[in-house]
């Protein structure tokens, strides 16, 4: 048994033997999406009485992670959580002067798998795990070990109930966000997830690579309110009928149904501006975003694509000519060993340039770093495949040659550029 769990067991034993031990209490998890994925970064404790003070040093938090989807290694299945702060709060975690709740702020990071409520399994992709906490107030001997749900900032603003059935053979789940402040017509951002976020739980794509950030105030303000549509593929967007990734060599089995879903959603929401529909995605989703642009070049106002998985060799010259008028911004990292840039984005970009594409951009990073210099640490590098880290945070600003991308002479970020694109302009 690991040392932290041994200490935990001793503490529980001491509490059970103490005559004045308090009854167990309830807690609620706070789960947020970060650059590397989902993390339980707070826990909200219920109190029997009001309080105005809290001391983080008087608490201990222990976590366990289990899943029926597969085994989780011992070092990732249980351990002590680091508490980095505490405050008196309301039941949803907002700070108050006096209240009947305490919120503990917990350390999260790409090197702290014990902080994640999601686990990646090769056969199933990313799935929620049975994530349990036991919180002990060592001074009063109060224990909280009864979960009462979770709060997911940004994700909770999405409608997660979407289901679309296509030709009685394909059913897709999808999440949607509707802007609360909008003009008569608002643009639509379509985000297509990567290969690890398939299935029938639309929270996974929103948290797996931080797609929920398109509902954030920072990005919504750029568009003055935008709808967000996040479809979920039951498998992987690049799969053919044999569930083998095509990379564009042959047709996948999902693009027709996906486009039908998109058109149905647009038809059902008349406030969407049909001239400002943007499609983006990463990896598998980057493949599908480009696939839809190839098939429907007159439908989309622009594309925003990270870690493109579509191989250039499978795109005929005639198709390059067909899409050269579609504004597209590519984001990739040179050390991406999964969607190798010299097979995908580099030649696609070069061919579009040679064809005369006027509004095409390519931000090419050397590596994918921890943009916060905090969670992973200064200089920390993510997997080179994860260039969507930059995209979701609206950081790309440069062309391949290092020059700033501009709209009407003004330097812009990728989302500012996207918001300026409109069919017919």
N, C-alpha and C positions, 0 to 999 in steps of 0.2 A: 504494500500500500504506500502511495506517495506520502511524503512528509506532511503536505498541507492537508490531505484527507485524514491522516492519522491524528493531527491536531484537532481537526474538525470532529472526528469521532470522540476524542477525549472531552471536548467541550460539550457535546451533546450528552455524553454520559454524566458529566458533572451537573448539567442542568436537570437531567431526569432524576437525579438523586437529591436535588435541592427542594425542600418543602415549599419554599415560596416562589417556585418557578411560575412564570406567567403563562397563560394560555397562548397557543400559537396564533400568529396574525397572518393577514393576507398581504399580498404584494401584486404590483402590476409592472410588467416590463415595458421599457421604451426601446423600440427598435428603429434604427435609422440606417439609411444607405450611405456608405462611404466609398471612396475611390476604389478600394479593393473589394467591396461587397458589403454585406449587412453586418451590423454589430449591435449588441445589447449594451447601450452606453449609459443607461440610467435604470434605476429600479425605484418605484414609488411605494412606500410603506404606509399602511393604514394604522392609525393610532386610536386608542379608546378615548383619549382626552386631548384637548388642544395644547399646543406648545408654541413657544416663540424662540426656542434655542435648540441647536443641534451640534453635536461634536462628532465629526467624521471618524476620529480616532477611536471612538467607543464601539464601532461596528466592525463585524467581519462578514464577508460574503463568500459563499462557496457555490460553485456551479457544477452541474452534471449535464452531459450531452449524450443522448441515445437515439438510435434510429433503427427502424425495421428495414430500411432500404439497404443496409450493409453495416459492416463493422467500422467502428471509429477507434483509432489507436488510443492507447492508454493515456498518453500525454495530452491528447485532445479531448478526452471524454470526461475528465473531471479535474477540478483544481480550484485554487483560491483566486478570487477576483480582486484586483487592486482598486481601492477607493481613492478617488482624486479630489473629491469635494462632497459637500452635503449642505442642504438648505431646507427650511420649512416651506411646504408647498400646498397647493390645493390638490384635489384628486387626479388632476391631469398633468401635474408636474410644474405648474407655474409658481413662481416665487410669491410668497405672501409673508406678512409680518407675523401673524399667528394663524395656526391651522391644525387640522387633524391628520396631516400627512407629512412625511419626510421623504425627500428625494435624495438618493445617493447617486453621485456621478461616478461612473466606472471607467477604468482605462480600456481603450480599444485600440486596435492596430492590426496591420497586415501580418505581424509576427505573433499575434495573440489569438490563435484559433479558438481558445476557450471562450472568447468574447462573442463568437458568432453563433446565431441561431440557425444557420444554414450550413449544410455540408455538401461538398461535391463528391459524387460517386460516378465513376467512369460509365457505368451502365445506365444510370438514371439522370445524370446531370446534377444540378443544384436542387436540393430538397430541404424543407424545414425539418429540423430535428426536435425531439422531445427535450426542451431546454428547461431545466429546473434550477431554482436558486434556493438556498437556505441562508437566511440573514440572522445574525445573532448580535444583540446588544449586550456586550459582555458585562456592563455595569448593572443593568437591571435583570439580566438573564432572559429577556424577551426574545422569542424566536418567531420569525416569519417564514413560513414554508408552504403557504397556500396560495397558488397563483390565481388571479382573477382576470386574466386577459392581457392584452398588450396594446400599446399606443404606437402608431407608426406615422410620425410627422411626414407630410407630403403625400405618402401613400394613402393615408386616410382621406385625402381630398379627392381621390379617384373613385369612380364607380367601377367596382370590381366584378360586376354581375354579368358582363357581356358574354353572350354565346352566339355564334353564327354557324348555321348548318348549310353546307353546300352540296348539292346533288345527292343528298341522303348518304353520302360516303365520308364526308369530312366535317368535323365539328371543331371550331376554334374558339378558345376563350380570348377575351380581350378586356383591357382596362381603358377607361376614358376619363379625361379631365375637361371640364367646361369652365371657361373663364367667368369670373364673377363681375368683372368690369370689362365691357367690350363695346365697340362701336356697332353700327348696324350689321357689319360683316366683319368676321374675324378669321385669321388664317388658321390652318390646320398643320400641326407637326405630327408626322407619323414616325414612330421609332420601332425598328425591327431588331430584336435581341440576337445575341450570339448563340452558338451551338449548345451551351450549357444551361440555357434557361427555358428549354422547351417543356411541354407538359400541359396541365390544365389548371394551374394556379397562377393567375396573372400578377400576383405579388412578387413572384420570383423574377420576372424580367425587370420590374420596377426597382428591385433592390440588388439584383445580381450584378448589374453594372451601372447603377445610379441613374437609371432613366427617369426616375421620379423627379429628378432635378429640373425637368422641363416644365414642371408646375411651380417651380420656385418663383418668388417675387422678382429675383434678379433677372431671370430669363423672361418671365411673363411681361415685365415692364418694357423690355426691348420691343416686343410685338404689340404692346398696348392691349394685351389679352390675346391668348391663342388656345385653341382646342388642342388636346393631345390625345392621340390614338396609339395604344401599345398592344398590337395583336400578339398572340402567343401561338407558336407552331406546336402541334402535338409531338413532333419529333425534332427534326432539324431542317431548316429551310432548303438546304442543298440536296436533300435526299431524293433519290429516284425511287421507282416502285420497289426496288430491292433493298431500300434503306441504305444505299451506298451514296456517299457524297460525290456529286458530279463535277463541282468546280466550274460548271458551265459547259462541259463536254456534251451532255445530253440534257433533256428537259427534266426539271424537278417536278414533283407531284403537288406542289402547294401554291404556285404563283397564280393560277387561275382562281382558286378559291379565295386567296388573299385579296386579289383585286376586286372580287365580288363583294367581299366584306367591306373594303374601303369605300366602294361606290355606294353600298347600302348605308353606311354610316353617314356619308356626306349627304345623301338624299334625305336621311332622317333628321338632319340638323341644318335647316335652311339658312341659319346665320353664318355658316361656313362660307368663306369667300372662295369660289371655285377657281379663281385666278391666283390664289396664294396657298396651294397645297404642296407641302414640302415632305419629301421622303428621305429618311436616313436610317442607318443601321451600322452594326459593327460585326466584323468577321462573317459568320453565316448570314447575319442580317445585312451586312454590307453587300454581300453577293446578291441578296434578294432585292435590296434597294436598287442596285444597278440593273438587275433583271427587269424590274418593273419599268424603269426608265427606258430600257431597250424595247420593251413590248408596247409601252404607252408613252412615247416621247412628247405627245401633245397634252398629256394630262397633268403632269407635275410642273410646278413653277421652278423647282430647284431640287438638288440632292445634296445631302451632307453625309459623307461615308468615311468610316474609320476601319482600319485593318481589313481592307477589301479582300475577299476570298475568291472573287471571280477571276479566273486566269485569262490573261490577255489572248492566249493562243486560241481560245474558243470563241472569240468575238470576231466575226467577219468584218472586213473593211467596210462593207455596205452598212453594217450596223453602227460603226463608228461615225460614218457620215450622217446617219439618221439622228444621232443624239448630240451632234456637235453644237447645236443651238441651245441645249439644255444647260443652264448654269449648274455646276457641280463643284463642290469643295471636298477634296480628299485629305484625310489625316492618317499618317502611318508612321511607324518607327523603323529605322534602318536595321535594328537587331531583332525584328519580328521573325522568329523561326517557324511560326505556324502558318501565317499567310505571307509567304516569302515575297518581299516587295518587287524583286526583279522578275518575278513571274506574274505579278498581279498589277499593283497600282502604278509602278514606274512605266512599264510599256503602255498601259492604258492611257495614262496622262500624256505621254509623248505622242501617241497616235492621235489623240484628240487635238493636241496642239498642232501637229502636222496637217490635220484636216481643216484647220482654221478656226477652232473653237475660240471664241472671244471672251467668255466669262467662265473660265475654269481655273481652279486654284488647287495647290498641293502644298500642305505644310508637312515637312519631313523632319522628324526628330531623330537625334542620335540614339537616345534611350528614353524610357518612360520612368521619370523620377517621381518620388513623393513630392507633390507640388506644395505641400504644407511645410515640409522640412521638420515635421513634428511627429506624426503618427509612426512613420517608419524611421525617421531620423534624417539628419542632413546628409544628402548624397545617396539616400536609399533608392535602389532601383527596383521597379516592378518588372514582371515578365514583359519582354519587348512587344508581346502581342497586344498589350493593354493600352493602345494609343487612345482608346475612348476616354481614358482618364482626363486627357486634355480637352476632348470634345465636350463632354458633359459639363465641364467647368467654364466653357466658353473662352478658352485660352488661345486657340490658334489665331494668328494675325498675319502670318507671312506666307509669301509664295516660295516656291522651290529655290529661287535664286536669293532668298533672304529679304527681298523687298516687301514693304507693307502692302497688304491688300487695301484698296481704297474704293469708296463709293462717292461719286461726285467730288473727288479730290480729297476726301477726308478718310484717314486711316480707320479701319473697322475691325472688329472681332468677327468670328465666324457666324455668331448669332445675329449680330448687327447687319452683316452682309446678307444673311438669309432673309431677314425681315424686309430687306429692300427689294427682294426679287418678286417679280409679278409677271405673269404671262402677258405677252403683248407689248412689254416695255422695250 
